[in-house]
Amino acid sequence: FPAANEPFSVIELPMRAVRPDEVLIRVYASGVCFGDHAVQVGALCKAFPRVAGHEVVGRIAAVG
């Protein structure tokens, strides 16, 4: 979401190197639920832009 009350949009961001305390997950699917809608309308979060979807299925692609 670019800002509160804005529609979903798909954007591509550049990848950065994985930090020592991180893993990179190649996401195959992601669920969008009511919590994401609450973020979209500004009820749960005031910091934007935000990435929707927190219920992911994937594989570890890299370990920092």
C-alpha positions as CSV (number, residue, x, y, z in Angstrom):
1,F,0.0,0.0,0.0
2,P,1.5,3.3,-0.9
3,A,-0.6,5.2,1.6
4,A,-3.7,4.7,3.8
5,N,-6.9,4.1,1.8
6,E,-5.0,3.5,-1.4
7,P,-5.7,0.5,-3.5
8,F,-3.4,-2.6,-3.7
9,S,-0.7,-2.3,-6.4
10,V,2.2,-4.4,-7.5
11,I,5.7,-2.9,-7.6
12,E,9.1,-4.3,-8.0
13,L,11.9,-3.3,-5.6
14,P,15.6,-3.9,-5.9
15,M,17.1,-6.7,-3.9
16,R,19.8,-6.0,-1.3
17,A,22.3,-8.4,0.2
18,V,21.1,-10.6,3.0
19,R,22.4,-9.4,6.3
20,P,24.1,-11.8,8.7
21,D,21.0,-12.2,11.0
22,E,18.5,-12.7,8.1
23,V,17.2,-15.3,5.7
24,L,15.8,-14.7,2.3
25,I,12.6,-16.5,1.5
26,R,11.5,-17.1,-2.1
27,V,7.8,-16.7,-1.7
28,Y,5.5,-18.9,-3.8
29,A,2.2,-17.8,-2.3
30,S,1.0,-15.2,0.2
31,G,-2.4,-14.8,1.8
32,V,-4.0,-11.5,2.3
33,C,-6.4,-11.3,5.3
34,F,-8.5,-8.9,7.2
35,G,-5.5,-7.7,9.1
36,D,-4.0,-6.5,5.8
37,H,-7.3,-4.7,5.1
38,A,-7.0,-3.0,8.5
39,V,-3.5,-1.8,7.6
40,Q,-4.7,-0.6,4.2
41,V,-7.4,1.7,5.8
42,G,-4.9,3.0,8.4
43,A,-6.5,1.2,11.4
44,L,-3.4,-0.8,12.5
45,C,-0.5,1.1,11.0
46,K,0.4,4.7,10.3
47,A,3.8,4.1,8.6
48,F,3.6,3.7,4.8
49,P,4.4,2.3,2.3
50,R,3.6,-1.2,3.5
51,V,3.8,-4.7,2.0
52,A,0.6,-6.7,2.3
53,G,0.5,-10.4,3.0
54,H,2.2,-12.1,6.0
55,E,1.0,-15.6,5.6
56,V,3.6,-16.9,3.1
57,V,4.6,-20.2,1.7
58,G,8.1,-20.5,0.3
59,R,11.6,-21.9,0.6
60,I,14.8,-20.4,2.0
61,A,16.8,-19.0,-0.8
62,A,19.8,-17.6,1.1
63,V,21.1,-17.4,4.6
64,G,23.1,-14.4,5.9
